[in-house]
Amino acid sequence: MISQEREAQILRLHHVERWRVGTIAQHLGVHHTTVQRVLTQAGLTPRMQVTRPSMAEPYIPFIVDTLSKYPRLCASRLFDMVRERGYPGGPDHFRRVVARLRPRPPAEAYLRLRTLPGEQAQVDWAHFDKVTIGAASRRLYAFVMVLSWSRQIFLRFYLSAAMPCFLRAHVEAFDFFGGVPRVLLYDNLKSAVLDRVGDAIRFHPTLLELAAHYRYEPRPVAPARGNEKGRVERAIRYARDNFFAARSWTSVADLNEQALSWCTGLAAERPWPQERARCVGDVFAEERPRLLALPDNAFPCNERLEVHVGKTPYVRFDLNDYSVPHEHVRKTLVVDASLDLVRILDGADVIATHARSWDRGQQVENPEHVARLVEFKARARRSRGLDRLARAVPPAEQLLRLAAERGGNLGNITARLLALLDAVPAAELERAVAEAVEKQLPTVGAVRHILDRHRAERGAPPAIAHRFAARASEVVVRPHDLSTYDSFHKDSTDDPTDPADC
């Protein structure tokens, strides 16, 4: 539709300036059929350029007859049928001919739907925008529930349209209304209807649990019948134009606070369609007592998911990793997540709690979990070293006990004794450690001094301790029998070409 001012301009250019239809359409930026319609409504016959006869004219009776039998037959298939019958034209012009001749369905009239107070509400999702959070790009969805009688709107935004958010949105909407409508109309979305064949409908079992908890009837609308839920469709359009357009917000929580103020403010102050002198908020106050009472407890709508912990103490949930105590690696745990909080359970015990991250690829850690793992690994390393030292050098245990009584660094002493154990035979180190214990000298320096003295008495060089990696120190090398080299020496002495034999 065009404005009355534009129609007057078209008529003036046609009568006064004598412009043709195509010239008027080009300069006013409208379609030529719009110009023709305005002139025809004014009782004028537009002067149009005489068009050439179409190559499709001989085939028009066949096209009309075929379309009367098969109204939804596509133009490409009809073009193949006509080309087999000798049509010489191309597909583009033929498509325009078919579009002009295709029968139009008759216009359908609709009755205005009227409901009783508290009887019905209409529900739908709407995609509004994309939100960038760190490295993640998430869709912003709006959940809209509108009471059919009073037209009171509930609007709330979420970063997901999955079932947990769908359930939470219902719970928050019922709390906002202070009651529950008797019937809720749904579009054929997967959160409500899993399968549908004609009138046979299979509802989502979780939605049926929600309906049983709040004692309302879920009712899907017929496919492709948007008029049956026109109130929620208009409410979504109203929210787009009147609330979301050109609005500034810092976070989804801030946007939802603004949406709540809008629902109780501007949206509730608009005129009620059935009686323009009254506002929606006043009519909603009359409808609220007619709603079903809320149950004593809210429906549980947290997201629960079984997760497996691998070798590292983290669980993966919604594109992020959350830390758990290291005692729970290689286990199957349960994640219980709300919009703000992630709890990790082992059976009925809560073993970790984290703030939920809507980013992606993040490691959400509890510093205590990391510190306990580091301490455990350090104790494990010391335990392995002590175990090896105690087996190879039994007096070392008493040496360490004396060192502990004097406040020595047991970790450093253990590491240095292990280095000596790698440099000298175990029996030799055992004698040196036993002598140090006997003389009440629980230090590595005393052990080295005794060890060097013993080696000097035998004419052996001092022991040099080397530090190897843990795996290298555990490698066992078997000494080779050097007698095999004697055969090479014997062969060389028997060689007749040896200069010594010449």
Beta strands, then each sheet from edge to edge (+ up, - down):
strand 1: 120-133
strand 2: 136-147
strand 3: 153-158
strand 4: 183-186
strand 5: 193-197
strand 6: 200-203
strand 7: 217-220
strand 8: 271-272
strand 9: 275-279
strand 10: 303-308
strand 11: 314-317
strand 12: 320-323
strand 13: 332-337
strand 14: 341-346
strand 15: 349-355
strand 16: 363-364
sheet 1: 3+ 2- 1+ 4+ 7+
sheet 2: 5+ 6-
sheet 3: 8+ 9-
sheet 4: 10+ 13- 14+ 15-
sheet 5: 11+ 12- 16-
end
